[in-house]
């Protein structure tokens, strides 16, 4: 019974860092098509990026700094997933798959947003120019 409750806790945690922001992005319905796949894979980071761009007036360096500082914060956020397991003396080996998924998701999400295109800028090629 305790193992099932901990599974539900981990699925709820994963839903809060993935599904809730994904539904928010779908509801947001803006026309930002930059890196659509990355936006759908890591919706929480995309929402953080949108808020950072609004707060810092589309400053690329400030937005990038926010994502770099989010990396240690997301690693610390993993404590929230494992805290009930430790406090209830539940063996983590029973939940290895979901814990590894949450760990790699939280570590990879901020890194994918470190390098991004400038909002609204169209890059022209120099073909044919001689």
RAPETA-V607702 format. One record per pair of residues at least 12 apart in sequence whose C-alpha atoms are under 10 Angstrom apart, sorted by the first residue. I is the first residue (numbers start at 1). J is the second residue. D is the distance in whole Angstrom. If there is no record, write none. Layout:
# RAPETA-V607702
I | J | D
I | J | D
This chain:
# RAPETA-V607702
2 | 85 | 10
2 | 88 | 9
2 | 89 | 10
2 | 90 | 8
3 | 85 | 9
3 | 90 | 7
3 | 91 | 9
3 | 92 | 10
3 | 94 | 8
3 | 95 | 8
4 | 95 | 10
6 | 81 | 10
6 | 82 | 9
6 | 84 | 8
6 | 85 | 7
6 | 88 | 9
6 | 90 | 8
6 | 92 | 10
6 | 94 | 10
6 | 95 | 8
7 | 85 | 10
7 | 94 | 9
7 | 95 | 7
7 | 98 | 8
7 | 99 | 10
9 | 81 | 8
9 | 82 | 10
9 | 84 | 8
9 | 85 | 9
10 | 80 | 10
10 | 81 | 6
10 | 82 | 8
10 | 84 | 9
10 | 85 | 10
10 | 95 | 9
10 | 98 | 7
10 | 99 | 8
10 | 102 | 9
11 | 81 | 10
11 | 98 | 8
11 | 99 | 10
11 | 102 | 10
12 | 81 | 10
13 | 78 | 10
13 | 80 | 8
13 | 81 | 7
13 | 102 | 9
14 | 81 | 9
14 | 98 | 9
14 | 99 | 10
14 | 101 | 9
14 | 102 | 7
14 | 105 | 9
14 | 106 | 10
16 | 44 | 9
17 | 42 | 9
17 | 43 | 8
17 | 44 | 6
17 | 45 | 9
17 | 102 | 9
17 | 105 | 9
17 | 106 | 9
18 | 40 | 9
18 | 41 | 8
18 | 42 | 7
18 | 43 | 6
18 | 44 | 7
18 | 45 | 10
18 | 105 | 9
19 | 42 | 10
19 | 43 | 8
19 | 44 | 9
20 | 43 | 9
20 | 44 | 8
21 | 40 | 10
21 | 42 | 9
21 | 43 | 5
21 | 44 | 5
21 | 45 | 9
21 | 46 | 9
21 | 47 | 7
21 | 48 | 10
22 | 39 | 9
22 | 40 | 7
22 | 41 | 9
22 | 42 | 8
22 | 43 | 5
22 | 44 | 7
22 | 46 | 9
22 | 47 | 9
23 | 43 | 9
24 | 43 | 8
24 | 44 | 9
24 | 47 | 8
25 | 39 | 9
25 | 40 | 8
25 | 43 | 7
25 | 44 | 9
25 | 46 | 8
25 | 47 | 7
26 | 40 | 9
26 | 43 | 10
28 | 47 | 10
32 | 50 | 10
32 | 119 | 9
32 | 120 | 9
34 | 116 | 8
34 | 117 | 8
34 | 118 | 9
34 | 119 | 8
34 | 120 | 9
35 | 113 | 10
35 | 116 | 8
35 | 117 | 9
38 | 109 | 9
38 | 112 | 8
38 | 113 | 8
39 | 112 | 10
39 | 113 | 9
41 | 105 | 9
41 | 109 | 8
41 | 112 | 10
42 | 105 | 8
42 | 106 | 9
42 | 108 | 9
42 | 109 | 6
42 | 110 | 9
42 | 112 | 9
42 | 113 | 9
43 | 109 | 9
44 | 109 | 8
44 | 110 | 10
45 | 67 | 8
45 | 70 | 9
45 | 106 | 10
45 | 109 | 7
45 | 110 | 7
45 | 111 | 10
45 | 112 | 9
45 | 113 | 7
46 | 109 | 9
46 | 110 | 9
46 | 113 | 8
48 | 63 | 9
48 | 66 | 9
48 | 67 | 8
48 | 70 | 10
48 | 110 | 10
49 | 63 | 6
49 | 64 | 9
49 | 66 | 8
49 | 67 | 8
49 | 113 | 8
50 | 63 | 9
51 | 63 | 9
52 | 64 | 9
52 | 65 | 10
52 | 66 | 7
52 | 67 | 9
53 | 119 | 9
58 | 118 | 8
58 | 119 | 7
59 | 118 | 9
59 | 119 | 10
60 | 114 | 10
60 | 115 | 10
60 | 116 | 8
60 | 117 | 9
60 | 118 | 7
60 | 119 | 9
61 | 114 | 10
63 | 113 | 9
63 | 114 | 9
63 | 116 | 10
64 | 110 | 10
64 | 111 | 10
64 | 113 | 7
64 | 114 | 5
64 | 115 | 7
64 | 116 | 8
65 | 114 | 8
66 | 110 | 9
66 | 113 | 10
66 | 114 | 9
67 | 109 | 9
67 | 110 | 5
67 | 111 | 7
67 | 112 | 9
67 | 113 | 7
67 | 114 | 6
67 | 115 | 10
68 | 110 | 7
68 | 111 | 7
68 | 113 | 9
68 | 114 | 7
69 | 110 | 9
70 | 106 | 10
70 | 107 | 10
70 | 109 | 9
70 | 110 | 6
70 | 111 | 9
71 | 106 | 8
71 | 107 | 7
71 | 108 | 9
71 | 109 | 8
71 | 110 | 6
71 | 111 | 7
72 | 106 | 10
72 | 107 | 9
72 | 110 | 9
73 | 106 | 9
73 | 107 | 10
73 | 110 | 10
74 | 103 | 9
74 | 105 | 9
74 | 106 | 6
74 | 107 | 7
74 | 108 | 10
74 | 109 | 9
74 | 110 | 8
75 | 102 | 10
75 | 103 | 8
75 | 104 | 10
75 | 105 | 10
75 | 106 | 6
75 | 107 | 6
76 | 106 | 9
77 | 102 | 10
77 | 103 | 9
77 | 106 | 8
78 | 99 | 9
78 | 102 | 8
78 | 103 | 7
78 | 106 | 8
78 | 107 | 9
81 | 98 | 10
81 | 99 | 8
81 | 102 | 8
81 | 103 | 9
82 | 95 | 10
82 | 99 | 8
